[in-house]
């Protein structure tokens, strides 16, 4: 790579924000001080895509974004300003869409189509199932919702709503023959009219019987599906990137862009979805070359180490949660949790709750995947089942139990080998099974665990592969998209890659993590927000500050209890929203206060459906949702919610000073700890976002561009965060110690400010960083910092260039800025 990886800046491309729009921002990004534009996927997606992960053609740059010419102009302009591109690529899936020519080719020609090898379809089970119908097939046919259409090109397709499905060659020729056309004969106006009459009178039900695919009711996808999809998203079909030819096809464009110098590095979406992530990373490294940064989207549980793959590292969810956890007061968190448990709003251990959530999604939205995996598991087990008195039902329960009790996203066994780390995961599953499951399920699971460890036949190996590809979606849907929405203890902890068992980090733990990373020369990403995080960095910072004053939150709940009860509605003996959802709503409101009714309404629809307690995406309970929305709206602006609103506003104001300092301290750590800071679009100013689509709202680029020149009318807090970010980026450019230096903890005396400090050193320079992790409400006029080791001699300067006068062992900082960043050349 020709450019140092100093800092990345993530931009989300779509038709409303194109390469031309990014070109206009290049001078701003250069002035801010980042080294790389970190681009969301740019290959051709389904028209109108707002994210680019629904890839329709991986061989072309999306014309909606500006096409190849637009991207080349952007890359050239970035290069002229000394910057490069980190490109997000999607090897795991493509769009199952009529806009995907390769998908259409497979539908038309079936399993023998050249394009069929691209897709992870289980043809051995029969025709390709397309669960797209709003009603069962019979009702759809009776309603006349299916029709044949002759396209301008002469192609005949079956149409349903905005979908168009190609017919196999034999069906097309039969229809043409009925219109008097010979094979290959061109259409005239007369023959076209004749063919259209035939199509209008055709027996569509009979025609469907002859295709390589079958249409089905969309609800059937949860129970009967014969292709691998991305999580439970039916219109994203898995690819077979483990096939060398498929790998070459899917990576032709990004590798060409790397070779041409238009792209410096690659970000790999959902690496855990692949059949063999380790093999994939090795193949990509060999193809891209040794100097190209390769960053994988991979969620690591606390204590879980990234496998020894030939890559630069992860996109950093674990680091986001480590930084967040440093500012969470563990005792405060425990106090908030005790309150919910005392009121019986939370029951069960975190492990049991997660197991229940994973089991729920496996029995609903992932039931088709579970059924297919059970079929694989059952193959070759006759003797074991006979000897153990095991039933088919027990095998199915055991497969689910293996997934439910998997403690991480996945293991990484290959077709013929596995590592000690995989054994440890399987051991943990076995221990949890014995403790939590009935003896029959545990006995059946023991048989399957043995097959994971010691596969005997090919179906055992396929079972192991598919198990590993499903354990990640089970964890993601069960934890991130279920439990995190039904466990409102402290919502800043409820983050992608977070842990409800490990909400806080102490200084010693954090130092240990960072020393290991520095010793390894970490260059991977350190984000405070991504397009997938549940909350913006300032939303989380305010909530982290709340953990240090838990009684204030409990007092608010007590003060507003009567008023909240009056705002809720009771229907058939159920309070709507119920008490737990009221906590979720109130804590969300205080975290982003002030907020509009519309923003909260959109968030609540998603949060309540993801929680799956009273409503869900498949069968929404619109009455419950409406009552929750009304409750939220009343608190935000209703006359009857005035007392609750006033209490929330007072608490938000009380949290603001501490939330501000937590926010700034997190920015400092993001830029100075080992790794590469990754800024999500717009978050160089304060960002009180909620989960997408809230965190993908348009960015006010004019305000940020004006701020670069010292102009504009920014809130002082925004200007403060912006200025700090810019100075930190300048320090990173000027100081190799922050881009790969040693890491040494600083010994600081205990203090109500919870000082956390360290030193980085490289190439004749040192940087010392100290931040407060707690903000005492009774702070006094200054913050006293005491070092337990002598401050080293030398000419030290602070971030703004001020000479630091010999501090000795003690330093007093203003309470408005209780942090220190000082650098010095070595003597």
N, C-alpha and C positions, 0 to 999 in steps of 0.2 A: 504494500500500500504506500502510495507516495505522500500521504498526509497523516500526521499524527492524529490519533483519536483523542481529541480534547474534550468535546462535548457535542451531543446530538440534540437536534430539535425536531420533534415529531410533527408532521403535517398530515392531515386527513384529506386526501384528494377525492373529488367527486365532480359531477357536472357543474355544481355551484362553486367549486373551488378548483381551478384547473392549473396546468403548468404555467400559463400566462400569469395567473394570479400569484403564483409562487415566485415567478421571475421578478415581479414588482417588489417582493419582500426581500430579495437577495441582499441589497445594500443594508437593510435593517438587520438581517441575521448576521451579516459580517460585522456590523457595528456592535451588535450585542456581544459577539465574541465566540459563537459556536463554530465548530470545525466541520460539522456534517448535517445536512438535511436528512432526516430519517423519514423516508417516504412510505406511506401506506401502499398497498398493492397497486400497481399501475397497468397490469395486463388487462385485456379487454374483459369486462365484466358484463353481467346482465344489464341492459339499458336502464338508466336511472338508479343504479346501485349507489348507496351513500357510503360504502366502506371498501368495496373492491374485493372482498373475500369470496364472492360468488363468481368465480372465474369462468368465463364462457370460452375464451380462446387464449391459452397461455403462450401462444407464439407471436402475439401482436400487442403493441402498446395501445391502450384504450383510446379510441378516437374522441370519446367524450371529454377526455382530459387534455387533448391536444395532439395525440398521436405521437409517432416516432419523432417527427420534426420538432414538435413542441418540447418533448423531453430532451432532445439533443440541445436545443437552445438553452433550456434551463440548466443542464449539466455544464454547458460551456460557460454560462454566466457565473455559475457557482465556482467553477475552476478559476475564472478570471479574478474572483474575489478570494481565492485561496481555500475554497471549501469543496467538499465532495458529497456523495450520496451514499447512505445506507438504505438498501432496498428491502422491503418486506415482500417475501415470496410465499406461495401457498402450495406446498407439495402434497398435502394430505387429501384435498378434495377439489372438485369442480362443481359448476352449477348443473343440476339436472333440469335443463331448460331447453326450450325450442331455439333459444339464441346460441346454444352451444352446438356447433356443427359436428363435433365428434360424438356427442351424445345422440344427436339425430341420426348420424351414420349407423351407430350401433342399434338404435331402435329399428331402423329400416332393414338392416342386413342380419341382425341377430348376433349370436356368439361368434360367428365366423367373420364378422366385419373386422377389418384391420384396426379400427378404433376400439373394438371391444376389449382389447388387452389393456387399455388405459384404466378401465373401471373395475372396482372390486365388487363384481356381481357374482352371485351364487347360481349360475345357470343350471347346476345339477338338480335344483329344486323345481325347475320348470320355467315358465315364461317370466319375463321381467315385470314385476308388479309396479304399477304407477298409481299410488294412492292420492289422486288429485280431485276426485269428484266430491261435490258438496253433499250428495246423497248416494245411496246405494245404486249400483249400475242399473238394475231393473227400473227403478224410479227415474233415473236420469234418461234412460231410453224412452220411457213412456212420456216424459215431459218434452221430448223432442229437443233436448239440449245438446245432442251430438249431431254433427252434420259433416258432409264431405265437401271439400272446397278445392276448386281448381285454381292454383296460383298462376300468376302472370307468366312464370317460367315454364308452366306446363306440368308442374309437380302436383300430385294429388295428396292432400292431407286430410286427416280427420280433425275437426275442430271442436274444442270445448272451451267455452269462455274465451280467455285470451291465449289458450294453449293450442298448438298445432302439432299433430303427430303424424309422421310419415308412414306410409303403408309399404309392406314388403313388395318386391318386384313382381311376384306372381299375381298379387291382388291388383296391382296397378294395371298389369297387362290384361287381366280378365275384364276389368272395367272398360279399358280402352277398346278391347275386342267387342264388347257389347255395344259400343258406339260405332262399330264398323272400322276401327283403326287397326292397322297392322303394327307390329313391333317396330319401333324406331321411326314410324311415320310422323312427320311434322304436323302441327295443328294449323288448320286454316280457320277462318271465322266460322265456316259452316260446321266443320268437325268439332270445334270447340263448343259450339252450341249443342251439338248432339251429345257430346261427352257430359256437359253440364246437366242435360236432361237425365242421363243414366245415373249420374251421381245423386240427383234429387230423389230418384226412385229406388236407390240401392237398399238392400237389406243390411243395415249397419250392424245389427246383432250378429248376423252370420259372418259378416266381414271381420268383426273383431276376433272371432274364433281362430282366424287364420294368421294373426299377427304374432310377432316375436314378443310382444308385450301385452299386458292386460290392464285395463282401467279398473280402479277400485275406489271405494269410499275412503276419504282421507282418514277417517277414524280407524280404519283397519291397519294403518301403518304401525300403530303401537303394538300390534299383535302378530302381524304377518308381513314380513318384508324380506326381500332376497337380494338386497345390496347393502353394503356398509355405508352409513351416512355420517355426517359430522354431528356428533351428539345425537339429539333427537330432531334435527332439522332435515326433513325429508327431501327438500330440493337442493341439498348439497350432498353429492355422491362421492364416496371415497375413491381414491386412485390407488393403483398398484405400483407405487414408486419404487418398490423393491425389485421390480423387473428392470434390468439395465436399459432396455430399449425405452421403457416408459420414463425412467429417470432422465435419459438423454433428451427425450422429447420435451418433458416439462421444464427442463433447465436450459434448453438451448438459448432462449432469449436472455435470461439473467446472466448466464456465463458469457454470452457475447458482449453484453454491456460491461461486464467486469473486464473482459479482455481488451475492449476498446478504451478503457479508462473512463467511461461515463459513470460507472458505479464503483465505489471503493469497497463496500462490504454488503453482506446479506443477513437479513433477519428471517428466521425460519418459523413460520406459523405452526403451532400445534404439533410439535415434533413427537409428542407422545401418542399421536394417532397412527403413526407409521408402524408397519410390521416389525421393522428392525431399525430403531433410531441410531444405534451405534454404527451399523453398517452404512446407513444413509449418511451419517456425518463423515465417516471415513471416505466414502465415495465423493461427497461434495468437496471435502478438503483436497482430495487428489485432483479434482477437476478445476477447482478455483485457484489452487496454488497456496504456498505457505504463508504469504503475507496478507491475505484477505481476511478481515474480521468476519467471523461467522458467529452469530448470536441466535440462540434458540429460545423460543417461548416455552419455558419449562417451569412448572411450579414445584418447588422443593418444600417438603415439610420441615419444621424445626428439627435440626439434628441430622437431616438427610443431606448427603454430599452428592454433588453432581458427578456422574460417572466420568471416567477418564477418556472422554471423547476428544478428537483432535479439533477442538473449536475454541473460540475466544471466551465463551461463557454464556450465561443466560441474559434475558432481558430485565431481570432484577426484581421480581416480585418479593423475593426473600429479603432483599436489602431495603425495600420500601417498608416492609413490616418490621425489620430490625430497628430502623430509624424511628418509626412510629412508636414501637414498644419501649424505646428508651425514655419517652416522655409520658408513658402511661404509669400512673401510680398503682402498684399492685394491690396495696391495701385498700385504696379507693375503689378499684375494680371489684375486689372481693365484697366490699360493703354494699355496692350496688347490686351485685348478684344475690347476696343474702336477702336483700329487700324483696326481690322478685320471688325467691324461693319461699320466704316466710309467708308471702301472700299467695303461695301456690300457683303463681303465674308461670314459673319454670319448675319442671319436675324432671327427674332422671339425670344421670351423669352425662357430661358432654359426649363421652364415647357411646353411650346407649342412645342418646338423642341423634347423633350422627348416623348410627346404624339404622335407626328407624327411618330417618330421612332417605338414606340410600336405598333401603328396602322399598320404600314408597315409590321412588322414581323407577326402580327396576320392575315393579309390578304394574306400572302405568306407562309412562312415556318411553321407557326402554324395554318394554316387555317383549317386543319382537327380537331384539338383540339377545335377551336372556333366553328366549326359546331356541334360537339358533345355536347358542353356545351349549345349551343343555343337550341338544341333538348330537353335537360333536362329543360332548362328555360321555354320553351313553354308549357310544360305539366301542365295542370290544370289552364291555364290562360284564358280560353275562356270568362268567365264572365267579368274579368278585361279588356280584350281587347275590348269586345263589349261596355262596359260602357265608356271606354276612347277613342274609335275610333282608337285603335292601330292596326297596321298591323304586319304580320310576319316579314317583312323587318325591321320595327321599333324595334322589339324584338331583331333581330340579331344585328342591329346597337347598341342597348342599351347594350347587353352583351359585345360587343367590347369596348364600352365606359367605362363600369365599370372597365374593365381590364386596359384600357389606363390611366385612372385617379386614379388608386390605388397608393397612395403615398409611399408605402413600398412594400416589397416583398410579404407579405401575412398577412392575419388575421388568427386567430387560434380558430375559433368557432368549437365546436364538434357537434355530431349528435343532441344533445338536449339542448345545452347551449352555451353561449358566455359571454365574459368579457367586462367591460367598455372600455378597450383598443380596442376591436373589433368595438364597437360602434363608437369610435373616428375615426377609419379608414373609416368606412362606411359614417360617417358625412363628412369627408374630400372629399371622392369620390363624394358625393351628391353636395357639394358646387362647386367643379370643373366642374361637369357636367352642372350645371345651367349656369355657366359662359362661357363654351366653346362649348356646343352642341346646335343643333337646338331644338326647343320646343318639337317636336314629339319624338325625341330620348331621350330627358330629361324626358319626361312624361313616356315613356316605362321603362326607367332606374329607375325611382322612384318606379314603381311597383315591379321591381326586387330587389331593395334595401330593400323594405318592406319584401320580401320573404327571403332575407338574414337575416334580423333581426327576423322575425317571421315566420319560416317555418310552413306550414299548413299540407302538405302531404309529403310522403317519397321522392317524386321526388324533392321537394324543398330542402330537407336535402341533397340529393345527389348533387343537383346543388350547394349548398353552399360548400360542400366538394370539388367538382371538380373545382369550381371557385378558391378556395384557392390553389389548386395544380397547377393551370394554371397561376395565377397572378405572381408567381415567375419566371417561364420561360419567360413570357412576359416582365417582368422587365429586366431579365438578357440579353435576346436577343435584347431588344430594347435599353437598356442603355449601358451595358458593351460591347456588340458585334455589336453595330451600332453607337449610338451617340458619344461614346468615340473615335471613329475613324473619326468622321466628325466635331470635335470641337477642333481644334489644337491651343487653346489659350496658354496653358502651360501644356505640356503633362504629367508632373509628377502628376498633379491633376487627370488625366484621368485614375483612378485606380479602380480595383475591390473594391466595398464598398465605393468609393469616392462620392463626390457631386460637381457638377459644380455650384451649388448655394451657396456652403459653402467651397470655396477652401482653406481658411486660418483659423488658430486658433490663438487667442491672448493668452497671458500668463494667464490672469484671467480665461478664459474659460478652458484652459488646467488644471489649478490648481483645478478648481471645479470638473472636470471629475476624476482627480486622487484621490482627497479626498474621493469621493464616492466609488471608487474602493478599496482604502486602507481600508476604514471602513468595507467593505464587505469581507475583507480577500482574495482579488482576487488572484487566482493561474492560471488563464487561459493564453492562449498563446499570446505573443507579437512578431509578425514576422516583419522583414523588407523586406522579399521576401517569396514567396511560389511558388509551381509549376504552379499556376494559375495567378500570378500577371503579369501585362502588361509590367513592366520594373523592372530591377534589382535595388538594393538600391543605387548604385553609379550613375546609370543613372538618377534616380529621384533626387539625391542630387545635381548633376550638374544643372539640370533644376530648382530646388528650388533656387539655387544661382542666376540663370538667372532672377528670379522674382525681385530680389533686384537691378538689373541693366537693366531695360526694354528698356531704350533708346539704349543700345548696340545692342539689338536684332532688334529694329526698324531700326537702322542705317545699320545693315547688310542687311535687306530686301531691303532697299532703294539702297544701294551700288550695290547689285547683281541683281536688278530688270531687267535691260536691258539684262544682260548676261543670266539670267534664261529664259527670254522670247525667246531668241535665241536658247536655248537648248530644249525648248518644241516644239511640232509639232501641227499645226492646221489642223484638219480633219473635213470637213463638218461644218466649223464655230465653232468648239469646240476646245479649247486649251487643249492639252494632254501632261502632266498632267495639269489640270486647276490650277488657282491661289491658291485655298484653299489646294489642294493636294501638291502643291509646298511648302507651309508653313509646312505641315505635314512632308514632306521629309526633308526639310532643318533643322527643329527643331529636328527631329529624328537623323539626321547626327551629329549635334553639340552635342547631348546628349551622343553619344557613340563614338565620334571621338577619334582615327582613327578606321575605320571599313572596312571590305572587301565588294566587290561587291556582293559576294554570300550571305553573311548574310543579307545585306540590300535588296537584291532581294527576298529572302524568306519572309522577314518581309513585304515587300510591297505587295506581292501577297495576304497575309492574310489581311493586313490593308485595302487595297482598296476593297476587296470583302466583308469584314465585314461592311465597311461604306455604301455599297449598293447605292452609288451615280452614278457611271458609270459602275460598274461591280458587280457581286455577285457570290456566289458559284454555284447556280443552272444554271445560264446562263452567264458564264464569257465573258466579252468583252476583248478578247485576244489582240486586237489592242491597246486599251487604256492601258492595263497593260504593253504591250511591250514598249510603248512610255514612261510610267512612269519609267520603269526599265532602259531604255536607259538614261533618264534624270538623274537618281540617279547614274548610272555607270559613266556618263560623269563628274559629280561633283567629284566623288571619284578618278577617275584615268584618265579621258579623257583630251586630249590636249585642247579641246574647253571649258572645264569646269574649267580651271586652275584658273581663277580670282575668281570664286565662291569658289573653294576649298581653296584658300589662305585666303579668308575672313573667312570661317568657321574655319580653323585652328587657325587663330589669335584670334577669339572669344573663341574657346575651350581653348586655352592657357590662355586667360584672366580670364576665369571661373575656371580654375583648382585650384587655391589656395582656393577660397571660397567653391568650390565643395568638396574639400578635408576636410575642416573643418566641413561643414554640414554633410558629411558622418560620420566623427568621432563622432560628437555630437549626431547623431541619434543612433549610436551604444551605446553610453553612456546611453541615455534615455531608449533604449530597455532593457538594463540590470539592470537599477536602478529604473524605475517606477514600480508601483504595477503590478504584473503579472509574467509570466514565459517567459524568452526570448526563441524564437524559431529560430534557425539558419537553413536556407536552404542550401543544400549541396554546399560547395565551397565558400560561401559568407563571410567566415572569411577573405578572401582576397578581394580586390576590385572586384566588379562585375558590369560590364556595359552591362548586358543582355537586350534583348528585349523579347517580348511575346513568349510563347512556339511555336515552338520547340526550339527557340534560348536559352531559359533558361534551357534546358535539355541537353545541350551539355556535352560531357564527361568532368569530372573534373580531373585536374592534381593533383592527390593525392601524387605523389612523391614530388612535390614542397612543398606541405603543411606538409607532414611528415618531410621533411628536415628542414622546418622552426621551427618545434617544438623543434628541438635540436639546433637551432640557426644557422643551415647551409643553404645550397642552395644559389641560386643567385636571390633572390627576388628583385623586384623593391623596393626602400626604402619606397614608399607609401604603398605597400602591406605589407611589414614587419611592418610598423607602425600600420596599422589596425589590423593585426594579433596579435601583441603584446598587443595592447589595449584590444582586445576581450579576450585574455587569462587571462590578469590581472583582468578584470572585472568578469570573471567566477570564478576565485579564490576568489575574494572578496565576491561574492554571497555565495560561500560555507562556508566562514569563518564568515559571518555576517548575522544573522537571520533578521536584520532590513530590508534587501533587499528581503527577502522571505515572508514577511507578516507583516512588521512593520507599525507604524503610518506614516502619510504623512502630513507635514506642509510646506506651501509655505514660501519661504524666500523673504523678502522685500528688493529689490535692486533699487538703484537710476536709473532713466532713463539714457540711454547710447546709442550711435550709435551701440554698440555691441548687443543690445537687450537681455540683460542677462535674463536667466530663471533659477531659482534655487529653491531647496526644501530640506527638511530634512526628513530622515526616522529614526525611532527609535523603538527598540525592545530588550528585554532581556539584558538590561544593556549596550547597544551600540547605537551609533548614526552614521549616514552617512550623510554628506552634499554634494550636487551635484549642480554645477552651470555650465551652458553651454551658449555660445554665439549663438544666433539665427540669427544674421546678421553679415556680415563681411564688414566693411567699406573699400572701395577701397583705401582711404587715411588713413591708419590705424596708421601711425607713427611707433614708435619703441616698444610700449608696449600697453596693453589693461588694462585700469583702471576699477576696479570693486569696487563699494561702497555699503556697507550694510547699511540699514536704521535702523537696530537693532544691539546692541552690539554683537560681536562674543563671544560665551560662553567660559568660562574657561575650561581647561582640556588639556590633551595631544592628540593633533590631528595629524594624519599622512596622507600623501597623498597616492595616489594609488601605487606609487613606494616605499613606506615605509619611505619617508623623513619626519622628524619631522617638523611640520608647526609652525614656530615661531609666537608668539602672533600677529595675523594680525590686531587686532583692528577693525575698521570699514571700512578699505580700503585695497585693495590688488591690486598689479600690476602683470599681467600675460604676458608671452611672446606671441606675436601675432601668433607665430607658433603653440601654444597650448592654446587657450583662453578658457580653461575650468578647473574646479576644482572638484576633488573628494577627500574628506577627511573624515576619520573615527576616532572615539574616544570612549573609554569606559566611561560610566557614573560614576561620583564620588559618 
